[in-house]
Amino acid sequence: MIKTLNGLGLSTFAQHGASTNDIRASLEKKIPVIVNYQDSTMTEGHYGVMIGFEYGKLVLNDPYESKPVIVDSKIFAKRWYGYHKTQFSHWMLAVTNNS
């Protein structure tokens, strides 16, 4: 994913062990954040893009949903891991345009 984004001329910053405050800091700079998390209907990791943060809630673009999803940050933090809680725990990828 990082190689593809960089190949498209985008800058990336990946972080393991991040916090919702790290997501919020990127969002305050208008930088979207890709996350790997557990959707309530799935048993494996699932990617989404965080696009906003308001009043303790995160705004998530989920590829399975037709509109943005509002998620409580504490609930999200408990589901913020990849495959069987062993990979990509609290992983985020901030993506910016170089131009």
C-alpha positions as CSV (number, residue, x, y, z in Angstrom):
1,M,0.0,0.0,0.0
2,I,2.8,2.4,0.9
3,K,4.8,1.7,-2.2
4,T,1.7,2.3,-4.4
5,L,0.8,5.6,-2.7
6,N,4.4,6.8,-2.9
7,G,4.5,5.7,-6.5
8,L,1.5,8.0,-7.1
9,G,3.4,10.9,-5.7
10,L,1.8,10.9,-2.3
11,S,3.7,11.1,1.0
12,T,2.9,8.5,3.7
13,F,3.6,8.2,7.4
14,A,2.9,4.8,9.0
15,Q,2.8,4.2,12.8
16,H,2.2,1.1,14.9
17,G,1.0,1.6,18.4
18,A,-0.7,4.8,17.6
19,S,-3.5,6.4,19.7
20,T,-6.7,8.1,18.8
21,N,-4.9,11.4,19.7
22,D,-2.4,10.6,16.9
23,I,-5.4,10.2,14.5
24,R,-6.9,13.4,15.7
25,A,-3.6,15.3,15.2
26,S,-3.4,14.2,11.6
27,L,-7.1,15.1,11.0
28,E,-6.6,18.5,12.5
29,K,-4.0,19.1,9.8
30,K,-6.6,17.9,7.2
31,I,-4.6,14.7,6.6
32,P,-6.7,11.6,6.2
33,V,-5.7,8.4,8.0
34,I,-6.0,4.8,6.8
35,V,-6.6,2.4,9.6
36,N,-7.0,-1.4,9.9
37,Y,-9.7,-2.3,12.3
38,Q,-12.4,-4.9,13.2
39,D,-15.8,-4.0,11.8
40,S,-18.5,-5.3,14.2
41,T,-19.7,-7.8,11.5
42,M,-16.2,-9.2,10.6
43,T,-13.7,-11.5,12.2
44,E,-10.6,-10.2,10.2
45,G,-9.0,-6.9,9.8
46,H,-10.7,-4.3,7.6
47,Y,-9.4,-1.0,6.2
48,G,-11.1,2.3,6.4
49,V,-10.2,6.0,6.1
50,M,-10.6,8.4,9.1
51,I,-11.7,11.8,7.8
52,G,-13.0,13.6,10.9
53,F,-13.0,13.8,14.7
54,E,-15.6,15.6,16.7
55,Y,-16.7,15.5,20.3
56,G,-15.0,12.2,21.1
57,K,-16.3,10.6,17.9
58,L,-14.4,9.6,14.7
59,V,-15.8,9.9,11.2
60,L,-14.8,6.9,9.1
61,N,-15.2,6.2,5.4
62,D,-15.7,2.5,5.2
63,P,-15.7,0.8,1.8
64,Y,-18.7,-1.3,2.8
65,E,-20.9,1.7,3.7
66,S,-22.5,4.2,1.3
67,K,-21.9,7.1,3.7
68,P,-19.4,8.0,6.4
69,V,-19.8,6.1,9.7
70,I,-19.6,7.9,13.1
71,V,-17.7,5.8,15.7
72,D,-17.1,6.5,19.4
73,S,-13.3,6.8,19.8
74,K,-13.3,4.5,22.9
75,I,-15.2,1.8,21.0
76,F,-12.9,2.2,18.0
77,A,-9.8,1.9,20.1
78,K,-11.0,-1.5,21.3
79,R,-11.5,-2.7,17.7
80,W,-8.3,-1.1,16.2
81,Y,-6.3,-4.2,15.3
82,G,-5.8,-6.5,12.4
83,Y,-5.9,-10.2,12.0
84,H,-6.8,-11.9,15.4
85,K,-5.4,-9.0,17.4
86,T,-1.8,-10.2,16.5
87,Q,-1.0,-7.9,13.6
88,F,-1.4,-4.1,13.0
89,S,-2.5,-3.2,16.5
90,H,-3.3,0.5,16.5
91,W,-1.7,0.9,13.0
92,M,-2.4,4.1,11.1
93,L,-1.2,5.4,7.7
94,A,-1.4,9.2,7.2
95,V,-1.4,10.2,3.5
96,T,-0.6,13.6,2.1
97,N,-0.2,15.2,-1.3
98,N,3.3,16.5,-2.0
99,S,2.0,19.3,-4.3
